[in-house]
Amino acid sequence: MHENVQQLNDYDAPTAFGPLTATVSYGLKRAYLRMIRDLEAALAPEGFTPPLLAALSIVVANPGIAPSRLAEAMGHGRSRAAPLLDRLEEMRLLAREAGADRRSLQLRATPAGAAMLARLEALLAAHERRITEGLSPEEASLLATLLEKVAREG
């Protein structure tokens, strides 16, 4: 038994996950944890986090988007999105403008925000290459398609 325990605690040996091994949800969780650690490390030198990247990317792709719609698109409540918007505004990457009815707000990337996103795209591309290095281009494309389908179905 002692040898078995020693083998279980060998960090170079793979860990068994029992019935979780064959589940999509646990596979997604494990892949997410690997992905997020790599993305956080890639973005840190630019002073960015994955949620800041997501917010800026959505605003650049959807000029004039309402803060509440951005929060919904990110899967966050408005209270969680507000600090992200505050930070992007402090960084002068985002501007909040009055909407047509003057009571609502619209979000727009500043020229500096669009330029920052262009720089971050290179980091994101390198991150994608690291994350999918064990997959063929076809497999990576299929995985992205299937993950989008799973995300939209929920």
ChimeraX attribute file (.defattr): number of C-alpha atoms within 10 A of each C-alpha:
attribute: neighborCount
match mode: 1-to-1
recipient: residues
	/A:1	6
	/A:2	7
	/A:3	8
	/A:4	9
	/A:5	9
	/A:6	10
	/A:7	14
	/A:8	14
	/A:9	12
	/A:10	11
	/A:11	9
	/A:12	8
	/A:13	9
	/A:14	10
	/A:15	11
	/A:16	9
	/A:17	9
	/A:18	7
	/A:19	8
	/A:20	11
	/A:21	11
	/A:22	10
	/A:23	9
	/A:24	10
	/A:25	11
	/A:26	14
	/A:27	12
	/A:28	12
	/A:29	11
	/A:30	11
	/A:31	12
	/A:32	12
	/A:33	11
	/A:34	12
	/A:35	16
	/A:36	15
	/A:37	11
	/A:38	15
	/A:39	21
	/A:40	16
	/A:41	14
	/A:42	19
	/A:43	18
	/A:44	11
	/A:45	9
	/A:46	12
	/A:47	10
	/A:48	17
	/A:49	17
	/A:50	16
	/A:51	14
	/A:52	18
	/A:53	19
	/A:54	16
	/A:55	21
	/A:56	25
	/A:57	19
	/A:58	18
	/A:59	24
	/A:60	21
	/A:61	13
	/A:62	14
	/A:63	12
	/A:64	18
	/A:65	18
	/A:66	19
	/A:67	20
	/A:68	18
	/A:69	14
	/A:70	22
	/A:71	19
	/A:72	13
	/A:73	13
	/A:74	16
	/A:75	11
	/A:76	15
	/A:77	14
	/A:78	15
	/A:79	10
	/A:80	12
	/A:81	20
	/A:82	15
	/A:83	12
	/A:84	19
	/A:85	22
	/A:86	14
	/A:87	14
	/A:88	21
	/A:89	17
	/A:90	11
	/A:91	12
	/A:92	14
	/A:93	21
	/A:94	24
	/A:95	19
	/A:96	19
	/A:97	14
	/A:98	12
	/A:99	14
	/A:100	9
	/A:101	7
	/A:102	9
	/A:103	7
	/A:104	13
	/A:105	18
	/A:106	19
	/A:107	24
	/A:108	23
	/A:109	26
	/A:110	18
	/A:111	13
	/A:112	13
	/A:113	22
	/A:114	19
	/A:115	13
	/A:116	17
	/A:117	20
	/A:118	13
	/A:119	12
	/A:120	18
	/A:121	14
	/A:122	11
	/A:123	16
	/A:124	17
	/A:125	11
	/A:126	13
	/A:127	20
	/A:128	15
	/A:129	14
	/A:130	13
	/A:131	17
	/A:132	15
	/A:133	11
	/A:134	10
	/A:135	12
	/A:136	10
	/A:137	12
	/A:138	9
	/A:139	12
	/A:140	17
	/A:141	13
	/A:142	12
	/A:143	14
	/A:144	12
	/A:145	12
	/A:146	12
	/A:147	13
	/A:148	11
	/A:149	11
	/A:150	10
	/A:151	9
	/A:152	8
	/A:153	7
	/A:154	5
